[in-house]
Amino acid sequence: MDLILLAHVGVFVVSAVACLLCLPRAWRIKHPGTREGLVALLLSVTLWSLGYVGYLLAPTDALRVASYTGGYVFAFVAVAAWIYFCAAYTGRPPSQAPYRRVVVGVFLLFVLLKLTNPLHNLYFTTAWTTEPFPHLAIHLEVLYWLLLGLSYAVTAVGFFMLIEQFYHTGSDSRPLAVLAGVTGVPALATVVATEVGWLLPLMYEPPGVAVFAVGTLFVYVRQFEAVQFTGESDDPTVFLDREDCVRDYNRAAADLFPALRDSIGEPVEEVTPVFADHLDEPGVFAHGDGDDRQYYELSVSPFTAGGVTTGRLVTVSDVTERETYRRRLEEKTEQLEALNRVVRHDIRNDMTVVRGWAETLSPHVDEAGQDALERVLRKSEHVIELTETAREFAESLSGEAIEPRPTELRRHLETELEAVQGTFPDAEFRVDGEVLAVSVLANEMLASTFRNLLENAVRHNDSETPEITVDTAETDDTVRVRIADNGPGIPDEQKERVFGRGEKGLDSPGSGIGLYLVHTLTDQFGGDVWIEDNDPRGAVFVVELVKADTA
């Protein structure tokens, strides 16, 4: 066999074998888009190379032309696979590319033109020649050069994506940049093939792809992984190995932590101690002093291969605006809570004094003034109750976890019934049967739930004599307390809204802070509250609580 023929066959056979050997490694890539693109690239280059081998060694002209055409088609497929791989690897999802259907349509059109070349000969023609060895020579036509230029333009876009990705990562990406450059070197042979006597007019890119695949999947596999993970994020990102040594980082991380530069292979705790402090318990940390202080949050993602953790990806997110706002809000909340406590305390004390002096006036007020005095006393009691409700409301919204515990239902309900009866002596209160002697899941604020519902039933009652009926019932798991009144009732469209559900707390059109507090507390107890119609008129507030012995 002629040495030049042997060399051509050898180049493409070695390229095909190398790509095939890389396929198992490519299948193990975690990132779906990168895996799909690289596997498609390796398969298409393999078939491209084998097509050229068939063209060089086939026994008949028909097989030679068919093999060459097949290789030529898969060369075009390889271009598409290359750009798909580059886009996916650099964080540009191919599925989101614009004009995808147009691109696919153009691709299929060129493939069709290639397959029908014997009809129009716009790609190539054939003729036997003896230089540089006896073979079926390919004479390239205008459509070939047009498509070659288009393919190189598309391929260049892929190279640009890779170089940009390498630029935004640390110095450890230089070997990959060299590999990417080597991938394009064989293209020079393609361009000058028609001018060099010992080269056939073929496309010689497969060896470059093979070198790139072997280099990324066998030699520089860690850098290949690290560049993708660190470069696809605009946030500072550091890639650590299994021993928490720096494997790679992007430029944003190096700008934020200059100590990362030239730190590949060093323990991260020696390079940036703040990383070591937050690796196991990621959280917010401050960086810088004074006006330059910024707040960042670490998020750590393990990187695994074959079920084994091989490293961790640490992403640093700038949360300065959020954290500054949170701290200011926290400070204002503390100030408002302090103000609330002081004002509530002062109001309660002053109203207690007012009530006390009003009570001492009772023997000195004539019958005509007794009604006015009673109004003063009732309003004093109401203001004092409001301060208590405000305190309970603030506690319910404090954000602290409520831990329901076994709580006596009868004690709290009967105590509040007695207290409200004393506050509203003109109202009639009745208990159907006896209050159940059971324990429910709640806490001491269960009393506030009943007090607000009982007071609400009287205050919003338009009957001459408010009548309030209380009864309790139980199921296997829950207890229901029903508080019925003979007031105006509540329209169906208002029954949810009176609790402030779906509204903004105190801005709701319901009965005020009391009912909003009732809903909040029952929800925290794991129970529920709703409204039913009373017969013949009025409303029934139903509180459902979980039995303590069933929890």
ZIHU-V858216 format. One record per pair of residues at least 6 apart in sequence whose ideal C-beta (glycine too) atoms are under 7 Angstrom apart, sorted by the first residue. I is the first residue (numbers start at 0). GAP is how many residues later the second one is. D is the distance in Angstrom with one decimal. If there is no record, write none. Layout:
# ZIHU-V858216
i = [I,I]
gap = [GAP,GAP]
d = [D,D]
This chain:
# ZIHU-V858216
i = [1,3,3,3,4,4,7,7,8,8,8,10,11,11,11,11,12,14,14,14,14,14,15,15,15,17,17,17,18,18,18,18,18,18,19,21,21,21,21,22,22,24,24,25,25,25,25,25,26,26,27,28,28,30,30,32,32,32,33,33,33,33,36,36,36,36,37,39,39,40,40,40,40,40,41,43,43,43,43,44,44,44,46,47,47,47,47,47,48,50,50,50,50,50,51,51,53,53,54,54,54,54,57,57,60,63,64,67,68,68,68,71,72,72,72,74,75,75,75,78,78,78,79,81,81,82,82,82,83,85,85,85,86,86,86,87,88,89,89,89,89,89,89,90,91,109,112,112,113,116,116,120,121,121,121,122,122,122,123,123,123,123,123,124,124,125,125,125,126,126,127,127,128,128,130,131,131,137,139,139,151,158,158,161,162,162,164,164,165,165,165,165,167,167,167,168,168,168,168,168,169,169,169,169,171,171,171,171,172,172,174,174,175,175,175,175,175,178,178,178,178,178,179,181,181,181,182,182,182,182,183,184,185,185,185,185,186,188,188,189,189,189,192,192,192,192,193,215,221,222,225,225,225,226,228,228,228,229,229,229,229,229,230,232,233,234,234,234,234,235,235,235,235,235,236,236,236,236,236,236,237,237,237,237,237,237,238,238,238,238,238,239,239,239,239,239,239,240,240,241,241,241,243,243,243,244,244,244,244,245,245,245,245,245,245,245,246,246,248,252,252,253,253,255,256,258,258,259,259,262,267,267,268,273,274,277,277,278,281,281,281,282,282,283,283,283,283,284,285,285,286,286,287,293,293,294,294,294,294,295,295,295,295,296,296,297,297,298,298,299,299,300,300,301,301,302,302,302,302,303,339,343,343,343,346,346,347,347,350,350,350,351,353,354,354,354,357,357,357,357,358,360,361,364,380,388,388,388,388,391,391,391,392,392,395,395,395,395,396,401,401,403,403,403,403,403,404,405,405,406,406,406,406,406,407,408,408,408,408,408,408,409,409,409,411,411,411,412,412,412,413,414,415,415,415,415,416,416,416,418,419,419,419,420,423,425,426,426,426,427,427,427,428,429,430,430,431,431,432,434,435,435,435,437,437,437,438,439,439,439,439,439,440,440,440,440,440,440,441,441,444,447,447,448,448,448,448,451,451,451,451,452,452,452,453,453,454,455,455,455,456,456,456,456,457,457,459,459,460,460,460,461,461,462,462,465,465,466,466,467,467,468,469,470,471,471,471,472,476,476,476,477,477,477,477,478,478,479,479,479,480,481,481,482,482,483,483,483,484,484,484,485,485,486,486,488,488,488,488,488,489,489,489,494,496,496,496,496,497,497,497,498,498,498,498,498,498,499,499,499,499,500,504,505,507,509,517,518,521,521,521,524,525,526,526,526,526,527,528,528,528,529,530,530,530,531,531,532,533]
gap = [131,128,129,194,51,128,48,192,44,47,48,196,37,40,41,194,40,30,34,191,192,195,30,33,34,192,195,196,23,26,27,190,191,194,26,20,191,192,195,16,19,192,193,9,12,13,16,191,8,12,277,6,9,57,197,55,60,61,51,54,55,194,44,47,48,51,47,41,44,37,40,41,44,168,171,30,33,34,37,33,161,164,27,23,26,27,30,158,157,16,17,19,20,23,19,150,9,13,9,12,13,16,6,9,75,72,61,70,45,46,48,42,38,41,42,128,34,35,75,72,75,76,27,73,76,71,74,75,10,72,75,76,7,10,74,6,139,71,72,74,75,141,142,141,69,37,9,30,9,6,7,20,19,20,21,18,20,21,14,15,16,17,20,14,16,10,11,12,10,12,8,9,6,8,66,65,66,63,54,61,35,21,25,18,14,17,62,66,7,10,11,61,63,82,83,58,61,62,79,81,78,79,80,84,51,54,76,92,50,54,45,48,40,44,47,48,51,32,33,36,37,41,32,26,29,30,25,26,28,29,24,23,18,19,21,22,18,10,15,13,14,15,6,7,8,9,7,8,25,25,13,21,22,21,8,10,84,7,9,18,19,20,19,82,18,17,80,81,82,14,16,17,20,80,12,13,16,76,77,78,8,11,15,22,37,76,8,9,10,72,74,6,7,28,71,72,74,6,70,67,68,69,23,24,35,20,21,22,23,14,17,18,19,20,22,25,17,64,11,7,63,6,7,60,15,12,13,11,12,8,7,8,7,11,39,7,20,21,16,17,18,14,15,11,13,35,39,11,7,9,7,9,6,24,26,24,25,28,29,20,21,22,23,20,22,16,18,16,18,12,14,11,12,7,10,7,8,9,10,6,54,43,46,47,36,40,36,39,29,32,33,32,26,22,25,26,15,18,19,22,18,12,11,8,42,63,124,125,128,53,56,125,120,124,121,124,125,128,123,41,122,37,38,39,121,122,38,33,142,32,33,35,36,39,31,26,27,29,30,31,70,25,26,27,34,35,38,22,37,68,21,32,31,34,35,38,12,37,53,32,31,34,35,8,34,39,31,39,41,37,39,40,39,39,39,40,37,39,38,37,36,38,43,36,41,109,109,39,105,106,107,108,84,85,104,105,107,110,83,103,76,69,73,69,72,73,94,62,63,65,66,30,65,88,14,29,59,55,58,59,11,26,28,30,8,10,27,51,24,25,26,25,26,23,24,19,20,18,19,15,17,15,13,11,7,8,9,7,69,70,73,66,67,68,69,66,68,62,63,64,62,58,60,57,58,50,54,56,49,53,54,51,52,51,52,44,45,48,49,50,8,41,49,36,6,11,12,13,12,13,17,11,16,17,19,20,30,8,10,16,19,18,11,7,8,6,11,10,6,7,21,20,20,16,17,18,19,16,12,13,14,12,8,9,10,8,10,6,6]
d = [4.0,4.9,5.6,5.4,6.4,5.0,5.9,6.2,5.8,5.4,6.6,5.8,4.1,4.7,5.1,6.2,5.9,6.8,4.6,3.8,5.0,4.5,4.7,3.9,5.3,3.8,6.7,5.7,4.4,5.1,4.5,6.9,5.5,6.0,5.6,5.6,4.2,6.3,5.1,6.5,5.5,4.0,6.9,6.4,4.6,4.9,5.9,6.3,6.8,6.4,6.9,4.0,6.6,6.9,6.5,2.9,6.4,6.4,6.6,4.8,4.8,6.6,5.9,4.1,2.9,5.0,5.1,3.8,6.6,6.0,4.0,5.6,5.4,6.6,6.0,4.8,4.2,4.0,5.2,5.2,5.0,4.7,4.2,5.0,4.1,4.8,5.8,5.9,4.6,5.1,6.6,4.2,2.3,6.1,4.7,5.9,6.7,3.0,5.1,4.3,4.0,6.4,4.5,5.5,5.7,4.9,6.3,6.5,6.3,6.7,6.5,5.8,5.8,5.3,6.9,5.4,6.2,6.5,6.8,4.6,5.6,6.0,6.1,6.0,5.1,5.5,6.4,4.8,5.1,3.6,4.4,5.7,4.9,6.9,6.5,6.0,5.6,4.5,6.8,7.0,4.5,7.0,6.7,3.4,6.9,6.1,6.8,6.7,6.0,4.5,6.5,6.4,5.5,6.7,4.0,5.8,5.0,4.9,5.0,6.1,5.5,5.8,5.9,4.7,6.7,5.3,6.6,6.1,5.5,6.6,5.9,6.8,6.8,4.2,6.7,5.9,4.8,5.3,7.0,5.5,7.0,6.2,6.6,5.1,6.6,7.0,6.1,4.3,4.2,6.0,4.8,6.4,5.0,5.4,5.3,4.9,5.1,4.5,6.2,4.9,5.2,4.5,6.6,6.4,5.4,6.7,4.9,5.2,6.3,5.0,4.9,5.9,6.8,6.0,5.5,6.4,6.0,6.9,5.2,4.3,6.4,7.0,6.8,6.2,5.4,6.9,4.1,6.2,6.7,4.2,6.3,6.0,4.3,5.2,5.2,4.3,5.8,6.2,4.0,4.8,5.1,6.6,4.3,6.5,4.8,6.5,5.3,4.3,6.1,6.8,4.3,5.2,3.4,6.7,6.9,5.7,5.0,4.4,5.2,5.3,5.9,4.3,5.7,6.0,6.6,6.4,5.3,6.0,5.4,6.8,4.3,3.7,4.8,4.0,6.7,5.0,5.8,6.6,6.9,5.1,6.4,4.6,5.2,6.9,6.9,4.6,4.5,4.4,6.8,6.2,5.7,6.4,6.0,5.8,5.4,4.7,6.3,4.7,4.8,6.6,5.8,6.0,6.3,5.3,6.9,5.6,6.1,5.4,6.7,6.6,4.9,5.7,6.8,5.7,5.6,6.0,7.0,6.1,5.0,5.7,6.8,4.9,5.3,6.7,4.9,5.1,5.9,6.0,6.6,4.6,4.8,6.0,3.5,5.5,6.2,6.1,4.5,5.9,4.3,5.7,5.4,6.8,7.0,5.6,4.9,6.1,5.7,6.0,5.6,5.7,5.2,5.8,5.5,6.5,4.7,5.3,4.7,3.8,7.0,5.0,6.5,5.9,6.4,4.9,4.7,6.0,6.0,4.9,6.7,5.4,5.4,6.8,4.7,5.1,5.6,5.7,4.6,6.4,5.8,6.5,6.2,4.8,5.9,6.2,6.7,5.6,5.8,4.5,5.2,4.7,5.2,6.7,5.3,6.3,3.9,6.9,6.2,5.0,5.3,6.4,6.9,6.2,6.3,5.2,5.9,6.8,6.1,6.0,6.5,5.8,4.6,6.2,5.6,4.9,6.1,4.8,5.8,6.8,7.0,7.0,4.0,3.8,5.6,6.4,5.0,6.0,6.1,4.2,3.7,6.2,5.8,4.2,6.1,5.5,5.9,6.8,6.0,5.5,6.9,5.2,6.2,4.5,6.7,5.1,4.9,4.6,6.3,5.3,5.3,6.6,5.9,6.5,5.5,4.3,4.6,6.1,6.1,6.7,6.7,7.0,6.6,4.4,6.0,5.2,4.8,6.8,4.9,4.1,6.2,6.1,4.8,7.0,4.9,5.1,5.0,6.9,6.2,3.8,6.3,5.4,4.5,5.9,6.1,6.5,5.8,6.3,4.0,5.5,4.0,6.4,6.1,5.9,5.8,5.8,6.6,4.6,5.4,5.6,4.7,6.3,5.6,6.6,6.6,5.2,5.1,6.4,6.5,3.8,6.7,6.0,5.2,5.0,6.1,5.0,6.5,6.4,6.9,5.5,5.8,6.3,5.0,5.9,4.0,6.9,4.9,6.7,5.8,6.2,5.6,6.8,3.9,5.9,5.2,5.0,6.4,6.6,6.8,6.9,4.6,6.7,5.5,4.5,5.5,5.2,6.4,6.9,5.3,5.1,6.5,5.9,4.7,5.3,6.4,5.8,6.2,5.2,6.1,5.8,6.9,5.1,4.5,5.5,5.3,7.0,4.7,4.9,6.3,4.4,6.8,4.6,6.0,6.0,4.5,5.0,6.5,6.3,6.9,5.8,5.5,5.1,6.3,5.6,4.9,4.4,6.5,6.3,5.9,5.8,3.5,5.5,5.5,6.0,5.3,6.3,7.0,3.8,7.0,3.6,5.5,4.1,6.6,6.7,6.3,6.3,6.5,6.7,5.8,5.8,6.0,4.6,6.1,6.2,5.2,6.7,5.1,4.3,6.0,4.7,6.7,6.8,5.1,5.5,5.6,6.9,5.9,4.4,6.1,6.8,5.0]
